[in-house]
């Protein structure tokens, strides 16, 4: 599995996305990350392992604590990949907007004919 596949596979799960959202605020321990979820710590640890294998988080060492932190590069790479498609969609919407504007102008009653 390449890096982009691993990133999107990890992001497919809402719990993992919620964990990443929490880590935007800063480092957190496994216990802190597990608090808002109604699941066991081993289940959270499995989610963290998926995120770590995808390179989306890393774990440090602070005495007895192993805080998790967000790693931005895989998300930036995913964003770069999506950005190419956003530009295509944006061009399509601009062409559609121009077409609708032209159609609206054709249908509008001409005030000079009355």
Buried (B, 14 or more C-beta within 10 A) or exposed (E): EEEBEBBBBBBEEEBBEBBBEBBEEEBBBBEBBBEEBEEEEEEBEBBBEBBBEBBBBEBEEEEEBEBBEBBEEBBEBBEEEEEEEEEEEEEEEEEEEEEEEEEEEEEEEEEEEE
